[in-house]
């Protein structure tokens, strides 16, 4: 959104870069708005203090109102040392209040904040999300050059039924087009989608 380390000369760093953002990076803003409408985001390591993201989120919010998608972000809870000074305690209280305001502000854009105690928790969260997202994926792969005594017609019929059953049970089919297998399974799945 603000550049790449391989092209530091194009990075968005100073006020003028932010002011000219829509002219120089308008296509990115449009693409991001489209993605925010169509996809669910998980924001990691993002402070939400950027005026460009505020503008983009507000445009999507104005356009869709309460019909916008839910998004999520991870934010670390402020910490206080056991032997904190009065100044450190005051800073901690300030950071807590600031976090509460940020959470409320993000909720306006349908971004739910998940509070974590340590950034190390991120790995476990991402692994759990990955498992849940792919829990309903079924991979069917293979190839067949010789159908043996059963015969090609019976095996392909079985594979088409398998593809249809996967869709009926609300699983996501993942298959290649291995010789004699993938195409028949995909055909059965597609037939179920369009006839069901």
C-alpha positions in Angstrom: 0.0 0.0 0.0 2.9 2.3 0.8 5.6 0.9 -1.3 8.1 -1.9 -1.4 11.7 -2.0 0.0 12.9 -3.0 -3.5 11.7 0.5 -4.8 12.3 2.9 -1.9 12.0 5.9 -4.2 8.3 5.2 -4.6 7.5 4.7 -0.9 4.8 6.8 0.7 6.6 8.5 3.6 5.9 12.2 3.9 2.8 14.4 4.0 3.0 15.2 0.3 3.1 11.5 -0.6 -0.1 11.0 1.4 -1.8 14.0 -0.2 -1.0 12.7 -3.7 -1.9 9.1 -2.9 -5.2 9.0 -4.8 -3.5 10.4 -8.0 -0.5 8.1 -7.9 -2.0 5.0 -6.4 -5.7 5.3 -7.2 -5.8 1.9 -8.9 -4.6 0.3 -5.7 -7.3 2.1 -3.6 -10.0 0.9 -6.0 -8.6 -2.7 -5.9 -8.5 -2.6 -2.1 -12.0 -1.3 -1.9 -13.2 -4.1 -4.1 -11.3 -6.7 -2.0 -12.8 -5.3 1.2 -16.3 -5.7 -0.3 -15.7 -9.3 -1.6 -13.3 -10.8 0.9 -12.9 -11.1 4.7 -9.7 -9.6 5.9 -7.5 -10.4 8.9 -5.3 -7.4 9.6 -2.0 -8.4 11.2 0.6 -5.8 12.5 -1.5 -2.9 11.2 -1.8 0.1 13.4 -4.8 1.7 11.6 -3.2 5.1 12.0 -2.9 5.6 8.3 -5.1 8.3 6.7 -5.4 6.3 3.4 -6.8 3.2 5.0 -9.2 5.4 7.0 -10.4 6.9 3.7 -10.8 3.6 2.0 -12.6 2.0 4.9 -15.0 5.0 5.2 -15.7 4.8 1.4 -16.7 1.1 1.8 -18.7 1.9 4.9 -20.6 4.7 3.2 -21.3 2.6 0.2 -22.5 -0.6 2.0 -23.5 0.6 5.4 -24.4 -2.4 7.6 -24.2 -4.7 4.6 -20.4 -4.6 4.6 -18.4 -7.8 5.3 -17.0 -8.6 8.7 -13.2 -8.3 9.1 -10.8 -9.0 11.9 -7.6 -7.7 13.3 -5.1 -8.8 16.0 -3.8 -6.2 18.5 -1.6 -6.8 21.4 -2.8 -5.8 24.9 -0.6 -3.2 26.5 1.6 -4.5 29.3 2.6 -3.1 32.6 5.7 -4.2 34.4 5.3 -5.4 38.0 7.5 -2.7 39.4 6.1 0.1 37.2 6.6 3.8 38.2 3.7 6.2 38.5 4.6 7.6 35.0 4.6 4.1 33.5 1.3 3.3 35.1 -0.2 6.5 33.7 1.2 5.6 30.2 -0.3 2.2 30.6 -3.7 3.6 31.4 -3.4 5.9 28.5 -2.5 3.1 26.1 -5.5 1.0 27.4 -7.9 3.9 26.8 -6.5 4.5 23.4 -6.9 0.8 22.5 -10.5 0.9 23.7 -11.2 3.9 21.5 -9.5 2.2 18.5 -11.5 -1.0 19.0 -14.8 1.0 19.0 -13.7 3.0 15.9 -12.8 -0.2 14.0 -16.2 -1.7 14.9 -17.8 1.1 12.8 -16.1 -0.5 9.8 -17.2 -4.0 10.9 -13.6 -4.9 12.0 -13.6 -7.0 15.1 -10.5 -6.8 17.2 -9.0 -9.9 18.8 -6.7 -8.9 21.7 -3.6 -11.1 22.2 -1.1 -11.0 25.0 1.9 -11.6 22.8 2.7 -11.5 19.1 3.9 -15.0 19.5 0.2 -16.1 19.7 -0.2 -15.1 16.1 1.3 -18.3 14.8 -1.1 -20.5 16.7 -4.0 -18.4 15.6 -3.1 -18.6 12.0 -2.5 -22.4 12.2 -6.0 -22.8 13.8 -7.6 -20.6 11.1 -5.9 -22.5 8.4 -7.2 -25.8 9.7 -10.8 -24.5 10.1 -10.8 -22.9 6.6 -9.6 -26.1 5.0 -11.6 -28.5 7.2 -14.2 -29.0 4.4 -11.7 -29.5 1.6 -11.5 -32.9 -0.1 -8.7 -33.7 -2.4 -9.4 -36.4 -5.0 -6.5 -37.2 -7.3 -5.0 -40.0 -9.3 -4.9 -41.3 -12.9 -6.0 -44.4 -14.6 -4.7 -45.9 -17.8 -6.0 -49.4 -17.3 -9.5 -49.9 -15.8 -9.1 -53.7 -15.3 -12.0 -56.1 -15.2 -14.4 -53.4 -13.7 -14.3 -51.4 -16.9 -14.0 -47.7 -17.7 -17.7 -47.0 -17.7 -18.3 -48.3 -14.2 -15.3 -46.6 -12.7 -16.2 -43.2 -14.3 -19.8 -43.7 -13.1 -18.5 -44.3 -9.6 -16.3 -41.2 -9.8 -19.2 -39.0 -11.1 -21.3 -40.2 -8.1 -18.4 -39.4 -5.8 -18.1 -35.9 -7.2 -21.8 -35.3 -6.8 -21.8 -36.7 -3.2 -19.0 -34.4 -2.2 -21.0 -31.4 -3.3 -24.2 -32.7 -1.7 -22.4 -32.9 1.6 -21.2 -29.4 1.3 -17.5 -30.2 0.9 -15.2 -28.3 -1.4 -13.7 -30.5 -4.1 -10.1 -30.1 -5.0 -8.9 -32.2 -7.9 -6.5 -32.1 -10.8 -7.4 -33.4 -14.2 -5.4 -36.7 -13.8 -6.1 -39.0 -16.7 -9.4 -40.8 -16.1 -10.0 -39.6 -12.6 -10.1 -35.9 -12.1 -12.4 -35.1 -15.0 -15.0 -37.6 -14.0 -15.1 -36.4 -10.4 -15.3 -32.8 -11.5 -18.1 -33.7 -14.0 -20.1 -35.3 -11.2 -19.6 -32.2 -8.9 -20.5 -29.7 -11.7 -23.6 -31.7 -12.6 -24.7 -31.7 -9.0 -24.1 -27.9 -8.7 -26.1 -27.1 -11.8 -28.9 -29.6 -11.4 -29.3 -29.2 -7.6 
